[in-house]
């Protein structure tokens, strides 16, 4: 996975952190959680606020 795979990341996050409320996760934690996902192939250097916002929104949509 790469930063642009927002839906795949959202699905993986919902499976890895089922207890987490995606509306309450701050971007620092979100970035760490994404980088720690199995199969994630990038570093935090290629990440920005817009990407994190897209991932967070996809995760919120996935949970709903």
Buried (B, 14 or more C-beta within 10 A) or exposed (E): BEBEBBEBBBBBBBEEBEEBEBEEBEBEEBBEBBEEBEEBEBEEEEBEEEBBEBBBBBBBEBBE
